Amino acid sequence: MLNKKITIIVPTYNAVDTISASIDSAFRLGEALDQLVVVDDRSTDNLQNYLLKKYPEAIKAKKIRYIVGEGKGAGEARNQALKFVKSEYLMFLDADDELINTQTIKEVLDNSDTFDIIVFSGRAENNMKLNQIDAMQSNLGITKSNLYDSGPVSKLFATDNIKRHKIMFPDNVIIGEDMIFNMRAILVSKNIFLKAKSIYRVNENEQSITHVLNFEESFCDRERLVSNIKITLSGTQYEGFLDDIVSKSFAMLIVDFAKSDVSLFVGASNMKLFIKRSGVSIKEIFTFSTLYFGKIQATLVYLSARVPLLGLALFKMLYRVKRLSKKGEDSYNI
């Protein structure tokens, strides 16, 4: 008999073609799965009827709970689902991804130890307890280890800890809302365990609930993300990370630009505005880039801050070349 159980929260938007693979992978947990909470964020693909026909027994047995979201994105959809969690642990699964190595999850749940957060990582070599500062740096993407992925997936969160401290996703951030949730969870967690095993397969889907915004929306969202991070870390021992975090956000904004079809002039104008409003210096951006990126990427990030038109043009060219070289690689494990 399993000691602990898990509730899996699945936010979804127009994912009727992929969600069955996600659900089926979760059901491989067997008795360890308490419930699957599917939050439909106002899809137009008639998902509810699909689930009723595909999984009538599971819905009748309340193994699948279907709720309708408010159309405000993945973060708010996950917030709605949290109130239905009654199991010892909770986990997030995107509707186009899958769980793998589910036996590993069951083994961890069978363990007599109770942790605030259990992180699974295929990049780790050994199981270990993570201290809070290492987890925080990795979540923020300001360390090269990246053992603690900044997404909400591939982790088990102790339900009691999340609810007691009222940990929620921010309602005004779309890109990076998962980083904020992780940050808030880490700040109230004393016991974080790293399991050196991948349990999650990401399947890329352009139509997912976490779809790419247009560049103007992305720019505003990145600014809100930085604002949320500053508020969350204010007065904590991690305030010193803020320059690196803002520098990383600047670098990610360059990636957003490369994915968009916005003009170079609009992109350059927004880069200058981001630097001005955030208060980060070009020197700080350069220092961060040389520490955490390869030479070519670091140079392009620096150029995008110093000479935006040139830096952005070169970065977009590099991005397109890399996308072409990776064509067909639409899934990976974390």
Beta strands, then each sheet from edge to edge (+ up, - down):
strand 1: 6-12
strand 2: 33-40
strand 3: 64-68
strand 4: 89-92
strand 5: 98-99
strand 6: 117-120
strand 7: 128-130
strand 8: 155-158
strand 9: 192-195
strand 10: 200-203
strand 11: 331-333
sheet 1: 3+ 2+ 1+ 4+ 8- 6+ 9+ 7-
sheet 2: 5+ 10- 11+
end
